[in-house]
Amino acid sequence: MSKMYYVYVLKCEGDRYYIGHTSNLKRRIQEHMDGTGARFTSMYKPEKLVYLEKCESRKEAKEKENIITLEVLLLVGDVEKVAGGDYPQAHKPKEVKIQMIKNALALKRGELLI
């Protein structure tokens, strides 16, 4: 039997969201809660797990993490309040913000190829 992976969304302080993937959900969530999981979750403490999806492979989890990150961006509407996938920084450079918005809009139009 192959290893199971998970994609998850954490709601953090200040109405911010962190999207990640892991093969050990309990350990990874605890790392985020302890402030050692990611730079974003050390700056904005996680409040609760709001979404969880099982994946059959790491590749599938990584692809879904990127798509879910962009979907959350479309819902939240602020690139500074969303981190995950290929967009992990809490304070993103301007080029990353622009690319993130372009990718979110492409996803909305059904044009994003990951």
Steps between C-alpha positions, in 0.01 A plus 500: 500500500636841407540791740198729536546876469275782615439855384378727777390859557561673832313816595749721681491824699385808313277305258807355331525154343784254467479209255737205524546131433646218708512125547479537881208729573507483880873584519479779242201672659677485838810660345285787370333540840844505667622771259759275333300382196546791261603864508142608427349299788773618737393858421124435494400230751263237361151508650345192341513246220229601251561259210657158450531285189667159455731440204654182360848645436729788593479629142120511515511671842744767375286571192183527710682721753579749224145497364341531845737788583373688195137411578539636854658815355192547280277469809711721728604755239831601662835343406650596836241289683565174314813282499562152368631295213721702272403817693631441856635838610308707748622819327532421134713688247297701248577252217361209706184695583444580133556137393270375776219730386553404134488130589187544714324678215612233252365233737168684521479508120597132475829581329751403770716201414695363794 
